[in-house]
Each structure stands twice: as structure tokens, then as C-alpha cells.
């Protein structure tokens, strides 16, 4: 038996203070009573807070939210209203931002490998900036050279990053000049360079190294008589605190800011944050379906697991801080298991939990990124329903705002203040299904 520390505060990569916009236990229980479980509670106020913090840490850098970690309409709408831009990689993501009224001029398409249909989908929407990293990909744009321009992605391997994206994408720096020359001969306009040092990077030194190398490539291209390069995309990878603290974002970005000051003044700088904005905004809530005593420990079987919201433990190599919603003075060695019939579906086999009963709630924090987005319906256990809170900037009191369908599939919108009883207003005009269903992924 062990005794707990404090309740539910958890670390923040904004600084030393915990995230403060987390719903209370009573609010979480209220949402589960209304919508059932599993849930992903998405706090749009936290989305805005994270975006503003990174914008302050990287002044003058255009922040393009990368949809991949959490492609949800409420996130897109919140960031749209903050003035953010967007980093798109698929036609499904194009449809999502289109459904939220995002101007195509605020978007870039950064997947280094594309089908011609993907390029045409983006061009029809109005996106004109794309990414390539090899001769074959550059040649795909010969037919689109009057409408499209490229960023050349350069690889900088980062052993300290949790996910080393340069293993899969990007050309070696030594090959960049030759690729620029190929594009020039083909009449394909290359506007600049891009890189991504890897997701959940813990050391800003790799950014500094990559920025300096790209600055040298800008100069080399100019000496070679190639068209001028005036865009640098520094990617994403900004870290968040899961079970361990990370460097506060302003301190993390200080050497990056210093390196960017050495670039030519005409260079437009872009970044692609995803996890940093999305992860702290999501709280996963699961219910105990049943329990069993095995080898001296209680096994608690939840209605969410590795095939659902906790999929990021497999695909993203993340370990989420999960705890019982009910606080107790006594904690016991326990196991948290997912609902499926697969034996791999175990979330945590070394958890410390109070003695739980069927129906008790387990809350996973820092679960906005690479969780719901990569969840499946394996074994016909449905993935978590998303409930978006604070879709409009908070004024007086906490606002919960969600969307759902009636039995007649007429889109309806409901707003209420938690925990007061909810009285829905008359339904608004019919909206596209992708903007109204909380339980259907926005980017299937």
C-alpha cells in the first residue's frame, strides 16, 4: 500500500505552473453521465493558450498547426480564430480545414511524397506551396509548375527525438544543391528549404544546427546563380511534459530565436507545431468495465485501451499520466487493461491505484496528440467520443460546447455552463456532417 501525493495537477511545458484549465472531477463525471465513455475531452481554451505561448516564444515565425496529431474541427476553428495557419498532408485534412472556412492562403501542403491526385486536390482548394525531397517528386510538379512552388526538405537526423522523422523523409544536405539545380532545369520554382528535427525533441541544439546548415545552403544557391530562396520551414517537434518535465517553451526556443536572427532579413520563417498545441488539450476518460484478481494484483479492464485512445503508446512511443478520478488515501499495485480480447491490450502493468469498482473512471492526461487520431474500432469497441469544451474564448465561467446528432440526424448544437442543467436553444441551420458529429473522426 502506498499513499498518494497531491491530486490532479500535472506538469506543463509552458513553465513551472501546472495546466490550470483542466475540467474538475465533477465536470468530468457530468460529461460521462451525458455522453457515456470512453470520452476524449478537448479543451479549446488550452489549445489557444498553447498557441499563444509558442507564438510568444517564436516571434515573427508563422505557426502552421500540423493536423496529424489531432485532426478535429474544434481545434481547427479555435486556431483559425487565433489567426493561425495550417500544415496539411492529405486530401482529408484539406476537406477538414475547408469545412471550417479556412482560407487556402493560410495553408501549406508538406507531405514529401504525393500522388498527382493529392497535388490536384490541394491546388483546387488553393494551396500552392508543397514539399519535395527527391528528383522523382520534383518531376511530379512539371505539369503544375505554373501554379505550384516547392520547399526542399532536408534531413537532419536527431537521436534525441522520440520519433526521428528524418529517417523517412528529407535529402542529405550535400544533395540539396543538386536537387535545386534539377528543379531549376525543369522550370519548377523552389522557394526555400524545410526540415523537421523529429517529434518530441528534447534538445534545441538540433534546430540550431539545422538552421545554420540551411543558411549555408541559401548562400550556396545564390553563389550557383540559382533563383533566390526566401522561405525556411523549421518544422515542429516542440516537446511536452508527459510523465517527465521538459524545458519551458520560452527557454527551449531561446537558442532557436538566436539562430533565426542570423538568417537574411528577407527570409520568411514557418514552423509546424502539432503535439505542443494538441497534447495538453486532451483528457481521455475511460470506465472500469470489470475487474479480476490475478497474481496478487487487481486487474481493471477499461472501455478504452491500446487499440483506442492509448494507441499512442504503440505508435508514438508515449506514456501518458493516467490515474483514477476518485482520490483515495491508499494506493495499491494494479494493472490497467484495455477492453479487447487481445493480450497485448494492456495500458499499464505497474500502476498504483485505489481499490476500484466497476463504473469507476480512469483519466489519462496529456492525451490530445496521436491518441484519438490513431484509434481504431478493433473488436468493435468504438473509439472515444470527442466532447469539445470552451470552443469560444472563456469569458465568465467555464463553458462546455459540444455537437451531436438527433435521431433524425438533424445537426444540433447545445451549449451549457457546467454543472448547471443544460437547456438547448433551437437548432441552427444544417451544417456539413463532418462538422457536427463528435464520434466520427474528422479525417477518416
C-alpha positions as CSV (number, residue, x, y, z in Angstrom):
1,X,0.0,0.0,0.0
2,X,1.2,3.5,-0.8
3,X,-0.1,7.0,-0.1
4,X,-0.7,9.5,-2.9
5,X,0.9,12.8,-3.5
6,X,-1.3,15.8,-4.5
7,X,-4.4,15.3,-6.6
8,X,-4.6,16.0,-10.3
9,X,-2.1,18.8,-11.2
10,X,0.2,17.8,-13.9
11,X,3.4,19.4,-15.4
12,X,3.3,22.0,-18.2
13,X,5.9,22.8,-20.8
14,X,4.9,26.4,-20.6
15,X,6.7,26.9,-17.4
16,X,6.7,25.6,-13.8
17,X,3.0,26.0,-13.2
18,X,0.5,23.2,-13.8
19,X,-2.1,23.3,-16.6
20,X,-5.0,25.2,-15.0
21,X,-7.9,24.8,-17.4
22,X,-8.4,21.1,-16.7
23,X,-12.1,20.2,-16.0
24,X,-12.9,19.4,-12.4
25,X,-13.8,15.9,-11.3
26,X,-17.4,16.9,-11.0
27,X,-17.4,18.2,-14.6
28,X,-15.8,15.0,-15.9
29,X,-18.4,12.9,-14.2
30,X,-21.1,15.1,-15.6
31,X,-19.8,14.7,-19.1
32,X,-19.7,11.0,-18.7
33,X,-23.2,10.9,-17.4
34,X,-24.4,12.8,-20.5
35,X,-22.2,11.1,-23.2
36,X,-21.0,7.9,-21.8
37,X,-17.5,6.6,-22.1
38,X,-14.9,6.4,-23.4
39,X,-14.5,10.2,-24.0
40,X,-11.8,12.5,-25.2
41,X,-12.4,15.8,-23.5
42,X,-10.9,18.5,-25.7
43,X,-10.4,21.9,-24.1
44,X,-10.2,24.6,-26.8
45,X,-9.1,27.2,-24.2
46,X,-5.9,25.1,-23.7
47,X,-5.4,24.9,-27.5
48,X,-5.5,28.7,-27.6
49,X,-3.2,29.0,-24.6
50,X,-0.6,26.7,-26.1
51,X,-0.7,28.5,-29.5
52,X,-0.2,31.9,-27.8
53,X,2.7,30.6,-25.7
54,X,4.5,29.3,-28.8
55,X,3.8,32.4,-30.8
56,X,5.3,34.5,-28.0
57,X,8.3,32.1,-27.8
58,X,8.9,32.4,-31.6
59,X,8.0,36.0,-32.5
60,X,7.9,36.6,-36.3
61,X,7.5,32.9,-37.1
62,X,4.4,31.8,-38.9
63,X,2.8,28.9,-37.0
64,X,1.1,26.3,-39.2
65,X,-0.7,23.8,-37.0
66,X,0.0,20.3,-38.2
67,X,-3.3,18.5,-38.2
68,X,-1.9,15.0,-38.0
69,X,-1.9,14.7,-34.1
70,X,-5.4,15.9,-33.6
71,X,-7.5,16.5,-36.8
72,X,-10.6,17.8,-35.1
73,X,-12.9,20.6,-36.3
74,X,-13.0,22.3,-32.9
75,X,-9.2,22.6,-32.9
76,X,-9.2,24.0,-36.4
77,X,-11.9,26.5,-35.6
78,X,-10.1,27.7,-32.4
79,X,-6.8,28.2,-34.2
80,X,-8.4,29.7,-37.2
81,X,-9.9,32.4,-35.0
82,X,-6.5,32.9,-33.3
83,X,-5.0,33.7,-36.8
84,X,-3.1,30.5,-37.1
85,X,-2.1,28.9,-40.4
86,X,-2.2,25.2,-41.1
87,X,0.1,22.4,-42.3
88,X,-1.8,19.9,-44.4
89,X,-0.6,16.5,-45.6
90,X,-3.6,14.7,-47.1
91,X,-6.8,15.4,-49.0
92,X,-8.8,14.5,-45.9
93,X,-7.1,17.3,-44.0
94,X,-7.9,19.7,-46.8
95,X,-11.5,18.8,-46.5
96,X,-11.4,19.4,-42.8
97,X,-9.9,22.9,-43.0
98,X,-12.2,23.7,-45.9
99,X,-15.3,22.7,-43.8
100,X,-14.1,25.2,-41.2
101,X,-13.8,28.1,-43.6
102,X,-10.0,28.3,-43.5
103,X,-8.6,30.4,-46.4
104,X,-6.3,28.3,-48.6
105,X,-3.7,31.1,-48.4
106,X,-3.1,30.1,-44.8
107,X,-2.2,26.5,-45.7
108,X,0.8,24.7,-47.0
109,X,1.0,21.0,-48.1
110,X,4.0,19.3,-46.5
111,X,3.9,15.6,-47.3
112,X,7.1,14.9,-49.2
113,X,5.6,12.0,-51.2
114,X,2.3,12.7,-53.0
115,X,0.1,11.2,-55.7
116,X,-0.8,13.5,-58.6
117,X,-4.4,13.4,-57.3
118,X,-3.2,14.7,-53.9
119,X,-1.5,17.6,-55.7
120,X,-4.6,18.4,-57.7
121,X,-6.8,18.3,-54.7
122,X,-4.6,20.8,-52.9
123,X,-4.4,23.1,-56.0
124,X,-8.2,23.1,-56.4
125,X,-8.5,24.2,-52.9
126,X,-6.0,27.0,-53.5
127,X,-2.9,25.6,-51.7
128,X,0.2,26.5,-53.8
129,X,3.2,25.6,-51.5
130,X,4.3,21.9,-51.4
131,X,7.3,20.0,-50.2
132,X,9.6,17.6,-52.1
133,X,12.8,15.8,-51.2
134,X,14.0,13.8,-54.3
135,X,14.1,14.1,-58.1
136,X,11.1,12.0,-58.8
137,X,8.9,14.1,-56.5
138,X,10.2,17.3,-58.2
139,X,9.3,15.9,-61.6
140,X,5.7,15.5,-60.5
141,X,5.4,19.3,-60.4
142,X,6.5,19.9,-64.0
143,X,2.8,19.8,-65.1
144,X,1.8,22.0,-62.2
145,X,4.8,24.5,-62.4
146,X,2.6,27.5,-63.2
147,X,0.5,27.0,-60.1
148,X,2.8,25.4,-57.5
149,X,6.0,26.2,-55.8
150,X,8.2,23.9,-53.6
151,X,10.1,23.8,-50.4
152,X,13.0,21.3,-50.5
153,X,13.0,19.1,-47.4
154,X,16.5,18.5,-45.9
155,X,17.3,15.7,-43.5
156,X,18.9,16.3,-40.1
157,X,18.9,13.1,-38.0
158,X,18.2,13.6,-34.3
159,X,18.9,10.7,-32.0
160,X,17.4,12.6,-29.0
161,X,14.0,12.9,-30.7
162,X,11.4,10.3,-29.7
163,X,10.3,10.0,-33.3
164,X,13.1,10.6,-35.8
165,X,11.2,11.8,-38.9
166,X,14.4,12.4,-40.9
167,X,14.9,8.7,-41.1
168,X,11.9,8.5,-43.5
169,X,12.0,11.9,-45.2
170,X,14.4,14.6,-46.4
171,X,17.5,14.7,-48.6
172,X,21.0,14.9,-47.3
173,X,22.3,18.5,-47.0
174,X,25.1,17.6,-49.5
175,X,22.4,16.6,-52.1
176,X,20.3,19.8,-51.7
177,X,22.2,21.9,-54.3
178,X,21.9,19.3,-57.0
179,X,18.1,19.0,-56.4
180,X,17.8,22.7,-56.6
181,X,19.6,22.6,-59.9
182,X,17.3,19.8,-61.2
183,X,14.2,21.9,-60.3
184,X,15.6,24.9,-62.0
185,X,16.2,23.0,-65.2
186,X,12.7,21.6,-65.1
187,X,11.2,25.1,-64.6
188,X,9.8,24.1,-61.1
189,X,10.1,27.0,-58.6
190,X,11.7,26.2,-55.3
191,X,11.1,29.0,-52.8
192,X,13.0,27.6,-49.8
193,X,14.0,24.8,-47.6
194,X,12.3,22.8,-44.8
195,X,13.4,20.4,-42.1
196,X,11.9,18.5,-39.2
197,X,14.3,17.5,-36.4
198,X,11.8,14.9,-35.0
199,X,8.8,14.7,-32.8
200,X,9.1,15.3,-29.1
201,X,12.6,16.8,-29.4
202,X,14.2,17.4,-26.1
203,X,17.2,19.5,-27.2
204,X,17.0,22.7,-29.2
205,X,20.6,22.3,-30.4
206,X,19.5,20.2,-33.4
207,X,17.3,23.1,-34.6
208,X,20.2,25.5,-34.3
209,X,22.4,23.1,-36.3
210,X,19.7,22.7,-39.0
211,X,19.1,26.5,-39.3
212,X,22.8,27.2,-39.7
213,X,23.1,24.5,-42.4
214,X,20.1,25.8,-44.3
215,X,21.6,29.3,-44.1
216,X,24.7,28.0,-45.7
217,X,22.6,26.3,-48.4
218,X,20.8,29.6,-49.1
219,X,24.2,31.2,-49.7
220,X,25.4,28.3,-51.8
221,X,22.3,28.5,-54.1
222,X,22.9,32.2,-54.5
223,X,26.6,31.6,-55.5
224,X,25.5,29.0,-58.0
225,X,23.2,31.5,-59.7
226,X,20.0,29.7,-58.8
227,X,16.8,31.6,-58.0
228,X,16.8,33.1,-54.6
229,X,15.5,31.2,-51.6
230,X,13.4,33.2,-49.2
231,X,11.4,30.6,-47.1
232,X,12.6,28.4,-44.2
233,X,10.3,25.9,-42.6
234,X,11.8,24.7,-39.2
235,X,9.1,22.0,-38.7
236,X,7.7,21.0,-35.4
237,X,8.8,18.7,-32.6
238,X,8.4,21.1,-29.7
239,X,8.3,18.9,-26.5
240,X,5.5,18.5,-24.0
241,X,5.6,17.0,-20.5
242,X,4.1,13.6,-20.2
243,X,5.4,11.8,-17.1
244,X,8.6,13.8,-17.0
245,X,9.1,17.6,-17.1
246,X,10.5,19.3,-20.1
247,X,12.2,22.6,-20.7
248,X,9.7,25.6,-20.6
249,X,8.9,26.6,-24.1
250,X,10.3,30.1,-23.9
251,X,13.7,28.8,-22.7
252,X,13.6,25.9,-25.2
253,X,13.1,28.4,-28.1
254,X,15.7,30.9,-26.9
255,X,18.6,29.4,-28.9
256,X,16.3,28.9,-31.9
257,X,15.4,32.6,-31.8
258,X,19.1,33.5,-31.7
259,X,19.8,31.2,-34.7
260,X,17.0,32.7,-36.7
261,X,18.4,36.2,-36.2
262,X,21.4,35.2,-38.4
263,X,19.2,34.5,-41.4
264,X,18.9,37.1,-44.2
265,X,16.2,39.5,-43.3
266,X,14.0,38.7,-46.3
267,X,13.6,35.0,-45.2
268,X,10.1,34.1,-44.2
269,X,10.2,31.5,-41.3
270,X,7.5,28.9,-40.8
271,X,7.0,26.3,-38.1
272,X,4.7,23.3,-37.9
273,X,3.7,22.7,-34.3
274,X,1.3,19.8,-33.6
275,X,1.9,17.9,-30.4
276,X,2.8,21.0,-28.5
277,X,-0.6,22.5,-29.1
278,X,-2.8,19.4,-29.1
279,X,-1.4,17.1,-26.4
280,X,-2.2,19.1,-23.2
281,X,-5.7,20.0,-24.6
282,X,-6.9,16.4,-24.4
283,X,-8.1,14.3,-21.5
284,X,-9.1,10.7,-22.0
285,X,-11.8,9.3,-19.8
286,X,-12.5,5.5,-19.6
287,X,-14.7,3.5,-17.3
288,X,-13.9,0.3,-15.5
289,X,-15.8,-2.5,-17.3
290,X,-14.8,-5.2,-14.8
291,X,-12.0,-6.4,-12.6
292,X,-10.2,-9.6,-11.7
293,X,-7.7,-10.5,-9.0
294,X,-4.5,-12.0,-10.6
295,X,-1.2,-12.9,-9.0
296,X,-2.0,-10.7,-6.0
297,X,-3.0,-7.6,-8.0
298,X,-6.2,-6.2,-9.2
299,X,-6.6,-6.1,-13.0
300,X,-9.0,-3.3,-14.1
301,X,-10.5,-3.7,-17.6
302,X,-11.4,-0.4,-19.2
303,X,-13.6,0.5,-22.2
304,X,-10.6,2.2,-23.8
305,X,-7.1,0.8,-24.5
306,X,-4.2,0.3,-26.8
307,X,-6.4,-0.1,-29.8
308,X,-8.2,3.1,-28.9
309,X,-7.1,6.4,-27.3
310,X,-3.9,4.7,-25.8
311,X,-2.8,3.8,-29.3
312,X,-0.1,6.4,-29.0
313,X,1.8,4.1,-26.6
314,X,2.4,1.8,-29.5
315,X,2.6,4.2,-32.5
316,X,4.0,7.4,-30.8
317,X,6.1,5.8,-28.0
318,X,4.4,8.0,-25.4
319,X,3.4,7.0,-21.8
320,X,0.5,9.0,-20.5
321,X,-0.1,10.0,-16.9
322,X,-3.2,8.1,-16.0
323,X,-4.9,7.9,-12.6
324,X,-8.3,7.2,-11.0
325,X,-10.6,10.1,-10.9
326,X,-11.6,9.1,-7.4
327,X,-8.9,10.2,-4.9
328,X,-8.1,7.7,-2.0
329,X,-5.6,7.7,0.8
330,X,-4.5,4.2,-0.2
331,X,-2.9,3.1,-3.5
332,X,-2.2,-0.5,-4.5
333,X,-0.2,-2.1,-7.2
334,X,-2.6,-2.7,-10.1
335,X,-2.9,-3.3,-13.8
336,X,-4.9,-1.2,-16.3
337,X,-6.0,-3.3,-19.3
338,X,-7.9,-2.4,-22.5
339,X,-11.3,-3.9,-23.5
340,X,-10.3,-6.1,-26.4
341,X,-9.7,-9.8,-26.5
342,X,-6.0,-9.3,-27.5
343,X,-3.5,-10.0,-24.7
344,X,-1.3,-7.1,-25.9
345,X,-4.0,-4.6,-24.9
346,X,-2.6,-3.6,-21.5
347,X,-2.1,0.1,-20.8
348,X,-0.1,-0.1,-17.6
349,X,1.0,-3.2,-15.7
350,X,2.7,-1.3,-12.9
351,X,0.0,1.2,-11.9
352,X,-0.7,2.5,-8.4
353,X,-4.4,2.9,-7.9
354,X,-7.1,2.9,-5.2
355,X,-9.4,-0.1,-4.9
356,X,-11.8,0.4,-7.8
357,X,-15.2,-0.8,-8.6
358,X,-17.0,-1.3,-11.9
359,X,-18.0,2.1,-13.3
360,X,-15.2,4.0,-11.7
361,X,-13.3,6.4,-14.0
362,X,-9.7,6.4,-15.2
363,X,-8.4,9.7,-16.5
364,X,-5.5,10.0,-18.9
365,X,-3.9,13.4,-19.2
366,X,-1.8,15.0,-21.9
367,X,-3.7,12.8,-24.4
368,X,-4.7,15.2,-27.2
369,X,-1.9,14.2,-29.6
370,X,-1.7,10.9,-31.5
371,X,-4.4,9.2,-29.5
372,X,-7.9,9.6,-30.8
373,X,-6.3,10.4,-34.2
374,X,-4.8,6.9,-34.4
375,X,-7.5,5.0,-32.6
376,X,-9.4,2.1,-34.2
377,X,-12.6,0.2,-33.7
378,X,-10.9,-3.1,-33.3
379,X,-13.0,-5.9,-31.8
380,X,-16.0,-3.5,-32.4
381,X,-15.1,-1.4,-29.4
382,X,-15.9,2.1,-30.5
383,X,-13.3,4.7,-30.2
384,X,-13.7,7.6,-27.8
385,X,-16.3,10.3,-28.5
386,X,-14.9,13.8,-28.6
387,X,-16.5,16.5,-26.4
388,X,-15.1,20.0,-27.0
389,X,-15.1,22.5,-24.2
390,X,-14.7,26.2,-24.4
391,X,-15.0,26.4,-28.2
392,X,-15.4,30.2,-27.7
393,X,-12.8,32.1,-25.6
394,X,-13.7,31.9,-21.9
395,X,-15.5,34.9,-20.5
396,X,-17.3,34.4,-17.2
397,X,-17.3,30.9,-16.0
398,X,-16.5,27.7,-17.8
399,X,-18.3,26.9,-21.0
400,X,-19.0,23.5,-22.4
401,X,-19.9,23.3,-26.0
402,X,-20.5,20.2,-28.0
403,X,-22.2,18.9,-31.1
404,X,-24.2,15.8,-31.6
405,X,-27.0,14.4,-33.9
406,X,-30.6,13.8,-33.1
407,X,-32.2,10.6,-34.0
408,X,-33.4,12.2,-37.3
409,X,-29.7,13.0,-37.9
410,X,-30.5,16.7,-37.9
411,X,-27.4,18.6,-36.7
412,X,-28.0,20.2,-33.4
413,X,-25.8,22.4,-31.2
414,X,-26.0,22.5,-27.4
415,X,-24.3,24.9,-25.0
416,X,-24.4,25.0,-21.3
417,X,-22.4,26.1,-18.3
418,X,-21.1,23.2,-16.2
419,X,-22.5,22.0,-13.8
420,X,-25.8,23.8,-14.3
421,X,-28.6,21.9,-16.1
422,X,-28.4,22.2,-19.8
423,X,-31.3,23.8,-21.8
424,X,-30.5,23.6,-25.5
425,X,-31.5,26.5,-27.8
426,X,-33.3,25.9,-31.1
427,X,-31.2,24.1,-33.7
428,X,-29.1,26.3,-36.0
429,X,-29.1,25.8,-39.8
430,X,-28.0,22.4,-41.1
431,X,-24.2,22.0,-41.1
432,X,-21.9,19.6,-43.0
433,X,-21.8,16.2,-41.2
434,X,-18.0,16.4,-40.8
435,X,-18.6,19.5,-38.6
436,X,-21.3,18.1,-36.5
437,X,-20.6,14.5,-35.4
438,X,-18.4,14.2,-32.2
439,X,-18.0,10.5,-32.6
440,X,-16.9,10.3,-36.2
441,X,-13.2,11.1,-37.0
442,X,-12.9,14.3,-39.0
443,X,-10.1,12.8,-41.1
444,X,-11.1,9.1,-41.6
